[in-house]
């Protein structure tokens, strides 16, 4: 048996952490003295402690780790695979951010205002009504693809073809990445029992070139332009995607943003 101090030293984990793990039921000592309250650990618990530390390094929460600690190997393998994919995506995103940051650093060294280099073309257009087959839900932004998948499934089930690209409408009054009221629609050639009409009319339209992560800056640029030109926004804006991120590099993505307006 090992005292909590000995176990702490050998595992290189503080006694405070060990007491916390005991309180939450993650790693209880093998024996606790009824007279003194001293905690004692067995040699077999080193395995559990080092597994917990490994899961922590991999990005699992303590709650997730508790569910894996004594799970079957195939369950642990599946959870590790899912976490691996998640961490890989995060790493890819971080690498892209570093590339973008380096580009901004180079511009700043040249005395260029990095906020003046946003790729957004702006003009006033008279749009025609669009017929869309759509799905609407309150979702986390990361689940956008799932809503897109539902639209594609609806088209497939009804033998329909998207004729004019995809649109996304945001019906919420404020942005919440975990709970956003989004509608995704496929533009159709003609009206049908499955379509709804997206009204036409005067819009300020901005063309954003590049990654979707730059869209918030494009929105800010558009709103500022609308205010400066004396227009008033009359309805929720929507986006129209002219190409597919699965088919072209991020730098070549083209997104149109429409703000319905009036003078």
C-alpha positions as CSV (number, residue, x, y, z in Angstrom):
1,X,0.0,0.0,0.0
2,X,1.1,3.6,-0.7
3,X,0.2,6.7,1.3
4,X,-1.3,9.5,-0.7
5,X,2.0,11.4,-0.5
6,X,3.9,8.4,-1.9
7,X,1.4,7.8,-4.6
8,X,1.4,11.5,-5.4
9,X,5.2,11.6,-5.7
10,X,5.5,8.5,-7.8
11,X,2.7,9.6,-10.2
12,X,3.9,13.2,-10.2
13,X,0.3,14.4,-9.4
14,X,-0.5,16.7,-6.5
15,X,-2.4,15.4,-3.5
16,X,-4.9,18.1,-4.1
17,X,-5.7,16.5,-7.5
18,X,-5.9,13.0,-5.9
19,X,-8.4,14.2,-3.4
20,X,-10.4,15.8,-6.1
21,X,-10.4,12.6,-8.1
22,X,-11.6,10.8,-5.0
23,X,-14.4,13.3,-4.4
24,X,-15.8,13.0,-7.9
25,X,-15.5,9.2,-8.0
26,X,-12.8,9.0,-10.7
27,X,-10.1,7.4,-8.7
28,X,-10.9,6.4,-5.1
29,X,-8.1,5.1,-2.8
30,X,-8.0,1.4,-2.2
31,X,-8.3,2.0,1.5
32,X,-9.2,4.9,3.8
33,X,-8.4,4.7,7.5
34,X,-11.6,5.0,9.5
35,X,-9.6,6.5,12.4
36,X,-7.4,8.9,10.7
37,X,-9.0,9.4,7.3
38,X,-5.6,8.7,5.6
39,X,-5.8,7.5,2.0
40,X,-3.9,4.5,0.8
41,X,-3.4,3.3,-2.8
42,X,-2.5,-0.1,-4.3
43,X,0.1,-0.7,-6.9
44,X,-2.6,-1.7,-9.4
45,X,-3.9,1.8,-9.3
46,X,-0.8,3.2,-11.0
47,X,-2.3,1.9,-14.2
48,X,-5.5,3.8,-13.6
49,X,-3.7,7.0,-12.7
50,X,-1.5,7.0,-15.8
51,X,-4.5,6.2,-18.0
52,X,-6.3,9.2,-16.6
53,X,-3.2,11.4,-17.3
54,X,-3.0,10.0,-20.8
55,X,-6.7,10.8,-21.5
56,X,-6.1,14.3,-20.1
57,X,-3.2,14.8,-22.6
58,X,-5.5,13.6,-25.4
59,X,-8.1,16.2,-24.5
60,X,-10.8,14.1,-22.8
61,X,-12.7,15.6,-19.9
62,X,-12.7,14.0,-16.5
63,X,-16.3,12.9,-17.1
64,X,-15.3,11.3,-20.4
65,X,-12.3,9.7,-18.8
66,X,-14.4,8.1,-16.1
67,X,-16.5,6.4,-18.8
68,X,-13.3,5.0,-20.4
69,X,-11.3,4.0,-17.3
70,X,-12.6,0.4,-17.1
71,X,-14.4,0.1,-20.4
72,X,-13.8,-2.7,-23.0
73,X,-10.9,-2.1,-25.3
74,X,-13.0,-1.8,-28.4
75,X,-15.0,1.0,-26.8
76,X,-11.8,2.8,-25.8
77,X,-10.5,2.4,-29.3
78,X,-13.6,3.9,-30.8
79,X,-13.6,6.9,-28.5
80,X,-9.9,7.4,-29.1
81,X,-10.5,7.4,-32.9
82,X,-13.2,10.0,-32.6
83,X,-11.0,12.2,-30.4
84,X,-8.1,11.7,-32.8
85,X,-10.3,13.0,-35.7
86,X,-11.4,15.9,-33.6
87,X,-7.9,16.9,-32.6
88,X,-6.6,16.5,-36.2
89,X,-9.3,18.9,-37.4
90,X,-8.3,21.3,-34.7
91,X,-4.7,21.1,-35.6
92,X,-5.5,21.7,-39.3
93,X,-7.5,24.8,-38.2
94,X,-4.6,26.0,-36.1
95,X,-2.2,25.6,-39.0
96,X,-4.4,27.6,-41.2
97,X,-4.6,30.3,-38.6
98,X,-0.8,30.4,-38.3
99,X,-0.5,30.8,-42.1
100,X,-3.1,33.7,-42.0
101,X,-1.3,35.3,-39.0
102,X,2.0,35.2,-40.9
103,X,0.4,36.9,-43.9
104,X,-1.0,39.6,-41.6
105,X,2.4,40.0,-39.9
106,X,4.0,40.5,-43.3
107,X,1.4,43.2,-44.3
108,X,1.8,45.0,-41.0
109,X,5.5,45.1,-41.4
110,X,4.9,47.0,-44.7
111,X,2.6,49.4,-42.9
112,X,-0.6,48.0,-44.5
113,X,-3.9,48.1,-42.6
114,X,-4.8,44.4,-42.5
115,X,-8.5,45.3,-42.1
116,X,-8.5,47.2,-45.4
117,X,-7.5,44.1,-47.4
118,X,-10.7,42.1,-46.9
119,X,-11.9,40.7,-50.2
120,X,-15.4,42.0,-50.4
121,X,-17.0,43.6,-53.5
122,X,-20.2,45.6,-52.8
123,X,-23.0,46.8,-55.0
124,X,-26.8,47.4,-55.0
125,X,-28.8,44.8,-57.0
126,X,-32.4,44.1,-57.8
127,X,-32.9,40.4,-57.0
128,X,-35.6,38.1,-58.3
129,X,-37.6,35.8,-56.0
130,X,-36.0,32.4,-55.4
131,X,-37.8,29.1,-55.0
132,X,-36.0,27.1,-52.4
133,X,-36.3,23.6,-50.8
134,X,-35.1,24.2,-47.3
135,X,-34.6,22.8,-43.8
136,X,-34.6,25.1,-40.7
137,X,-33.4,24.3,-37.2
138,X,-31.7,25.7,-34.2
139,X,-28.3,24.2,-34.3
140,X,-24.7,24.7,-33.3
141,X,-22.7,26.3,-36.2
142,X,-20.4,23.2,-36.3
143,X,-23.5,21.1,-37.3
144,X,-24.2,23.2,-40.4
145,X,-23.3,20.3,-42.6
146,X,-25.9,18.1,-41.0
147,X,-28.6,20.6,-42.0
148,X,-27.2,20.7,-45.5
149,X,-27.3,16.9,-45.5
150,X,-31.0,17.0,-44.7
151,X,-31.7,19.3,-47.7
152,X,-29.8,17.0,-50.0
153,X,-31.7,14.0,-48.7
154,X,-35.0,15.7,-49.3
155,X,-34.0,16.5,-52.9
156,X,-32.9,12.9,-53.5
157,X,-36.0,11.4,-52.0
158,X,-38.1,13.6,-54.4
159,X,-36.0,13.2,-57.5
160,X,-35.1,16.9,-57.5
161,X,-32.0,18.7,-58.7
162,X,-30.5,21.9,-57.2
163,X,-30.4,24.4,-60.1
164,X,-29.0,27.6,-58.6
165,X,-26.7,26.8,-55.7
166,X,-27.3,26.8,-52.0
167,X,-28.5,29.6,-49.6
168,X,-28.4,30.1,-45.9
169,X,-30.6,32.4,-43.9
170,X,-30.0,33.3,-40.2
171,X,-33.3,34.0,-38.4
172,X,-31.8,34.8,-35.0
173,X,-31.5,38.3,-33.6
174,X,-28.0,37.6,-32.1
175,X,-25.2,35.2,-32.8
176,X,-24.7,32.1,-30.6
177,X,-22.4,29.5,-32.0
178,X,-24.1,26.8,-29.9
179,X,-27.7,27.8,-30.7
180,X,-28.3,29.5,-34.0
181,X,-31.6,29.6,-35.9
182,X,-30.5,28.6,-39.4
183,X,-32.3,27.8,-42.6
184,X,-30.4,26.1,-45.5
185,X,-32.0,26.0,-48.9
186,X,-31.3,24.6,-52.4
187,X,-32.4,27.0,-55.2
188,X,-34.8,25.3,-57.6
189,X,-35.7,26.1,-61.2
190,X,-39.5,26.2,-60.5
191,X,-42.0,26.5,-57.8
192,X,-43.4,23.2,-56.4
193,X,-45.2,21.8,-53.3
194,X,-41.8,21.5,-51.6
195,X,-40.5,25.0,-52.3
196,X,-41.0,28.2,-50.5
197,X,-40.4,31.7,-52.0
198,X,-37.5,33.8,-50.9
199,X,-38.7,37.3,-51.8
200,X,-36.8,39.4,-54.3
201,X,-36.2,43.2,-54.3
202,X,-33.5,45.7,-53.7
203,X,-30.4,44.3,-51.9
204,X,-26.9,45.4,-51.0
205,X,-24.9,42.5,-52.3
206,X,-21.3,41.7,-51.2
207,X,-19.1,39.1,-52.8
208,X,-16.7,37.5,-50.4
209,X,-13.7,35.7,-51.8
210,X,-12.0,33.2,-49.5
211,X,-12.6,31.0,-46.5
212,X,-16.0,31.1,-44.7
213,X,-14.1,32.1,-41.5
214,X,-13.8,35.6,-43.1
215,X,-17.5,36.0,-43.5
216,X,-18.0,38.0,-40.2
217,X,-15.6,40.6,-41.4
218,X,-17.4,40.7,-44.7
219,X,-20.7,41.3,-42.9
220,X,-19.2,44.1,-40.9
221,X,-17.9,45.7,-44.0
222,X,-21.4,45.5,-45.6
223,X,-23.2,46.9,-42.6
224,X,-20.8,49.8,-42.5
225,X,-21.2,50.5,-46.2
226,X,-25.1,50.4,-45.9
227,X,-25.0,52.9,-43.0
228,X,-22.6,55.2,-44.9
229,X,-24.8,55.2,-48.0
230,X,-28.0,55.9,-46.1
231,X,-29.8,52.6,-46.7
232,X,-32.0,50.8,-44.1
233,X,-32.0,47.0,-43.7
234,X,-35.5,45.7,-44.1
235,X,-35.1,41.9,-43.6
236,X,-32.7,39.2,-42.5
237,X,-29.6,38.8,-44.7
238,X,-28.8,35.6,-46.5
239,X,-25.8,34.0,-48.0
240,X,-25.5,32.3,-51.4
241,X,-22.7,29.8,-52.1
242,X,-21.4,29.7,-55.6
243,X,-19.0,26.8,-55.3
244,X,-18.2,23.9,-53.0
245,X,-15.4,23.7,-50.4
246,X,-15.0,20.0,-51.2
247,X,-14.2,20.9,-54.8
248,X,-12.1,24.1,-54.6
249,X,-9.4,25.5,-52.2
250,X,-10.6,27.8,-49.4
251,X,-8.9,30.8,-51.1
252,X,-11.2,30.2,-54.2
253,X,-14.5,30.0,-52.4
254,X,-17.1,32.6,-53.5
255,X,-19.9,33.6,-51.2
256,X,-22.5,36.3,-52.0
257,X,-24.1,38.1,-49.0
258,X,-27.5,39.8,-49.5
259,X,-29.0,42.5,-47.3
260,X,-32.6,43.5,-48.3
261,X,-32.6,47.3,-48.1
262,X,-34.5,50.5,-48.8
263,X,-33.7,54.2,-48.7
